[in-house]
Amino acid sequence: MMFWSLMFKKDDFKLERVQRRATRIMRGMENLPYERKLKEETLMPKSELIEPYRKMLTQSTRSNTAESKVPHTRIDDGAAIQQIYYFGKKLGQGSFGVVIEVTHKETGKKWAIKKVNREKRMFLVMELCEDGELKEILHRKGQFTENETRHIIQSLASAIVYLHKKDIVHRDLKLENILVKSSETDEENEMKLNIKVTDFGLAVQKAGGSESMFQSTCGTPTYMAPEVISAHDYSQQCDVWSIGVIMYMLLCGDPPFIASSEENLFELIKKGELHFNNPIWQRVSEAAKHVLQLLLRVDPAHRITANELLDNLWITVSFEFFL
């Protein structure tokens, strides 16, 4: 039985950026946060249900390098962990185990422990994101301001750039899989959220570098890219499409494509016709709308990358420039 304490240093997650953008620290990737129960059905090939975690956990267990970086303790009895933590409420349950809020007995600090059900049970001690899902906050607010949205998208894009540099494709980016560690309100009464990307159940690591392609249809329908729906070869650009869907929803509160059935929804997604008819879009800059059009291009070859998104003027230039 293995007990892993996932507490990484921020320096482990620095991105190499050009000087004018300075060094961006990953928001949401300092630790692996806990997994919440999904509220929308996720499409997942049966053959890929277990394999991603199996590969990652096997590599972590067998790699001396990984074990030297990630503090871990072997325990003979699962009850031994209760000598370290007080177990509290259940936070969620996914395909690979259950997540429980715990409190460290000596320090009083709260964590999230995920009990992973494998041949050998494993406990993952992870950062607790007490502010919940980004979707829940959006539901309460109705929509985010453009400035609030920019901060979220910049953080999300930074996390995805990091993953893509490691040849990891998430494949299920959505509001439910973005957790909020903390939030603050500035002098203009706008929220700045410290977000975490979570739920890597569908994530895969490319074997052949940047040109490596996938064929499995998986993900959550509202956020799925056209090439994934069409069962064509696809790459990490499917994550960029999902960022576009998330950005659209943050700005107006609704998905860019809505239909009465999944079949009709997929047809709308494959057409990729964006509309900004809702009066709320009158308060959104043309620069933001242009970014959405770049993110939600049907042809992935013409879709901007996550790295290019970080370089876009809408991200790098002060908000007042677009008013």
KANOR-V74188 format. One record per pair of residues at least 6 apart in sequence whose C-alpha atoms are under 8 Angstrom apart, sorted by sequence separation. I is the first residue (numbers start at 1). J is the second residue. If there is no record, write none. Layout:
i={I & I}
j={J & J}
This chain:
i={17 & 60 & 61 & 75 & 92 & 93 & 103 & 104 & 115 & 116 & 138 & 163 & 185 & 186 & 206 & 218 & 227 & 228 & 248 & 249 & 259 & 297 & 309 & 310 & 16 & 17 & 59 & 60 & 91 & 92 & 103 & 104 & 115 & 116 & 163 & 184 & 185 & 206 & 227 & 248 & 249 & 258 & 296 & 15 & 16 & 90 & 91 & 92 & 102 & 103 & 115 & 116 & 183 & 184 & 248 & 257 & 294 & 295 & 14 & 15 & 90 & 91 & 101 & 102 & 114 & 115 & 183 & 184 & 246 & 259 & 294 & 295 & 14 & 15 & 90 & 91 & 101 & 102 & 113 & 114 & 183 & 218 & 228 & 245 & 258 & 294 & 14 & 15 & 89 & 90 & 101 & 102 & 113 & 114 & 182 & 183 & 217 & 227 & 245 & 257 & 13 & 14 & 88 & 89 & 100 & 101 & 113 & 114 & 181 & 182 & 216 & 217 & 257 & 13 & 87 & 88 & 89 & 99 & 100 & 112 & 113 & 180 & 181 & 182 & 215 & 225 & 11 & 87 & 88 & 99 & 100 & 111 & 112 & 180 & 181 & 217 & 224 & 10 & 87 & 88 & 99 & 111 & 112 & 180 & 181 & 216 & 10 & 13 & 86 & 87 & 98 & 99 & 111 & 112 & 179 & 180 & 202 & 215 & 225 & 13 & 85 & 86 & 97 & 98 & 111 & 178 & 179 & 202 & 215 & 224 & 225 & 12 & 85 & 86 & 97 & 98 & 110 & 178 & 179 & 215 & 223 & 224 & 256 & 291 & 85 & 86 & 97 & 178 & 179 & 214 & 215 & 223 & 256 & 274 & 10 & 84 & 85 & 96 & 97 & 177 & 178 & 213 & 214 & 9 & 84 & 96 & 177 & 213 & 214 & 291 & 8 & 83 & 84 & 177 & 213 & 223 & 7 & 8 & 212 & 222 & 223 & 291 & 7 & 211 & 272 & 6 & 210 & 272 & 6 & 272 & 288 & 101 & 172 & 271 & 287 & 172 & 252 & 270 & 252 & 170 & 172 & 251 & 171 & 172 & 170 & 171 & 170 & 171 & 222 & 251 & 169 & 170 & 168 & 169 & 222 & 287 & 168 & 169 & 286 & 168 & 169 & 229 & 285 & 159 & 167 & 168 & 285 & 156 & 166 & 167 & 135 & 152 & 155 & 167 & 226 & 134 & 135 & 151 & 152 & 156 & 221 & 229 & 133 & 134 & 148 & 151 & 167 & 133 & 134 & 135 & 147 & 148 & 152 & 167 & 222 & 226 & 227 & 133 & 134 & 148 & 221 & 225 & 226 & 248 & 133 & 134 & 145 & 221 & 225 & 247 & 49 & 50 & 133 & 134 & 172 & 174 & 132 & 133 & 171 & 172 & 131 & 132 & 171 & 172 & 244 & 131 & 132 & 174 & 129 & 130 & 131 & 173 & 129 & 130 & 131 & 172 & 244 & 245 & 129 & 130 & 131 & 172 & 243 & 244 & 128 & 129 & 241 & 36 & 37 & 240 & 241 & 36 & 37 & 38 & 241 & 35 & 36 & 37 & 35 & 36 & 35 & 8 & 238 & 7 & 36 & 237 & 240 & 6 & 7 & 35 & 240 & 5 & 6 & 34 & 171 & 240 & 4 & 5 & 169 & 170 & 173 & 237 & 240 & 4 & 5 & 169 & 171 & 172 & 4 & 168 & 171 & 174 & 237 & 3 & 4 & 170 & 173 & 174 & 2 & 3 & 169 & 172 & 173 & 2 & 3 & 175 & 227 & 2 & 3 & 164 & 174 & 226 & 227 & 1 & 2 & 225 & 227 & 1 & 1 & 1 & 1 & 34 & 33 & 34 & 160 & 34 & 157 & 156 & 153 & 34 & 33 & 34 & 32 & 33 & 34 & 153 & 31 & 32 & 33 & 34 & 31 & 33 & 149 & 149 & 149 & 146 & 95 & 143 & 144 & 145 & 143 & 144 & 143 & 144 & 143 & 144 & 142 & 143 & 142 & 138 & 139 & 138 & 2 & 4 & 6 & 1 & 2 & 3 & 4 & 5 & 6 & 7 & 1 & 2 & 3 & 4 & 5 & 6 & 7 & 1 & 2 & 3 & 4 & 5 & 6 & 3 & 28 & 27 & 28 & 26 & 27 & 29 & 27 & 28 & 26 & 27 & 26 & 24 & 26 & 39 & 38 & 146 & 36 & 36 & 35 & 146 & 15 & 161 & 33 & 160 & 161 & 15 & 53 & 158 & 13 & 52 & 157 & 158 & 52 & 157 & 52 & 49 & 52 & 157 & 158 & 49 & 157 & 48 & 154 & 44 & 154 & 33 & 35 & 36 & 33 & 34 & 35 & 150 & 33 & 34 & 150 & 28 & 32 & 27 & 28 & 29 & 27 & 28 & 29 & 27 & 28 & 45 & 45 & 147 & 44 & 45 & 43 & 44 & 43 & 44 & 42 & 43 & 42 & 43 & 42 & 43 & 41 & 42 & 40 & 21}
j={23 & 66 & 67 & 81 & 98 & 99 & 109 & 110 & 121 & 122 & 144 & 169 & 191 & 192 & 212 & 224 & 233 & 234 & 254 & 255 & 265 & 303 & 315 & 316 & 23 & 24 & 66 & 67 & 98 & 99 & 110 & 111 & 122 & 123 & 170 & 191 & 192 & 213 & 234 & 255 & 256 & 265 & 303 & 23 & 24 & 98 & 99 & 100 & 110 & 111 & 123 & 124 & 191 & 192 & 256 & 265 & 302 & 303 & 23 & 24 & 99 & 100 & 110 & 111 & 123 & 124 & 192 & 193 & 255 & 268 & 303 & 304 & 24 & 25 & 100 & 101 & 111 & 112 & 123 & 124 & 193 & 228 & 238 & 255 & 268 & 304 & 25 & 26 & 100 & 101 & 112 & 113 & 124 & 125 & 193 & 194 & 228 & 238 & 256 & 268 & 25 & 26 & 100 & 101 & 112 & 113 & 125 & 126 & 193 & 194 & 228 & 229 & 269 & 26 & 100 & 101 & 102 & 112 & 113 & 125 & 126 & 193 & 194 & 195 & 228 & 238 & 25 & 101 & 102 & 113 & 114 & 125 & 126 & 194 & 195 & 231 & 238 & 25 & 102 & 103 & 114 & 126 & 127 & 195 & 196 & 231 & 26 & 29 & 102 & 103 & 114 & 115 & 127 & 128 & 195 & 196 & 218 & 231 & 241 & 30 & 102 & 103 & 114 & 115 & 128 & 195 & 196 & 219 & 232 & 241 & 242 & 30 & 103 & 104 & 115 & 116 & 128 & 196 & 197 & 233 & 241 & 242 & 274 & 309 & 104 & 105 & 116 & 197 & 198 & 233 & 234 & 242 & 275 & 293 & 30 & 104 & 105 & 116 & 117 & 197 & 198 & 233 & 234 & 30 & 105 & 117 & 198 & 234 & 235 & 312 & 30 & 105 & 106 & 199 & 235 & 245 & 30 & 31 & 235 & 245 & 246 & 314 & 31 & 235 & 296 & 31 & 235 & 297 & 32 & 298 & 314 & 128 & 199 & 298 & 314 & 200 & 280 & 298 & 281 & 200 & 202 & 281 & 202 & 203 & 202 & 203 & 203 & 204 & 255 & 284 & 203 & 204 & 203 & 204 & 257 & 322 & 204 & 205 & 322 & 205 & 206 & 266 & 322 & 197 & 205 & 206 & 323 & 195 & 205 & 206 & 175 & 192 & 195 & 207 & 266 & 175 & 176 & 192 & 193 & 197 & 262 & 270 & 175 & 176 & 190 & 193 & 209 & 176 & 177 & 178 & 190 & 191 & 195 & 210 & 265 & 269 & 270 & 177 & 178 & 192 & 265 & 269 & 270 & 292 & 178 & 179 & 190 & 266 & 270 & 292 & 95 & 96 & 179 & 180 & 218 & 220 & 179 & 180 & 218 & 219 & 179 & 180 & 219 & 220 & 292 & 180 & 181 & 223 & 179 & 180 & 181 & 223 & 180 & 181 & 182 & 223 & 295 & 296 & 181 & 182 & 183 & 224 & 295 & 296 & 181 & 182 & 295 & 91 & 92 & 295 & 296 & 92 & 93 & 94 & 297 & 92 & 93 & 94 & 93 & 94 & 94 & 70 & 300 & 70 & 99 & 300 & 303 & 70 & 71 & 99 & 304 & 70 & 71 & 99 & 236 & 305 & 70 & 71 & 235 & 236 & 239 & 303 & 306 & 71 & 72 & 236 & 238 & 239 & 72 & 236 & 239 & 242 & 305 & 72 & 73 & 239 & 242 & 243 & 72 & 73 & 239 & 242 & 243 & 73 & 74 & 246 & 298 & 74 & 75 & 236 & 246 & 298 & 299 & 74 & 75 & 298 & 300 & 75 & 76 & 77 & 78 & 112 & 112 & 113 & 239 & 114 & 243 & 243 & 243 & 126 & 126 & 127 & 126 & 127 & 128 & 247 & 126 & 127 & 128 & 129 & 127 & 129 & 247 & 250 & 251 & 251 & 201 & 249 & 250 & 251 & 250 & 251 & 251 & 252 & 252 & 253 & 252 & 253 & 253 & 250 & 253 & 253 & 120 & 122 & 124 & 120 & 121 & 122 & 123 & 124 & 125 & 126 & 121 & 122 & 123 & 124 & 125 & 126 & 127 & 122 & 123 & 124 & 125 & 126 & 127 & 125 & 155 & 155 & 156 & 155 & 156 & 159 & 158 & 159 & 158 & 159 & 159 & 158 & 162 & 176 & 176 & 284 & 176 & 177 & 177 & 288 & 158 & 306 & 179 & 306 & 307 & 162 & 201 & 306 & 162 & 201 & 306 & 307 & 202 & 307 & 203 & 201 & 204 & 309 & 310 & 202 & 310 & 202 & 310 & 202 & 315 & 196 & 198 & 199 & 197 & 198 & 199 & 314 & 198 & 199 & 315 & 194 & 198 & 194 & 195 & 196 & 195 & 196 & 197 & 196 & 197 & 216 & 217 & 319 & 217 & 218 & 217 & 218 & 218 & 219 & 218 & 219 & 219 & 220 & 220 & 221 & 220 & 221 & 220 & 316}
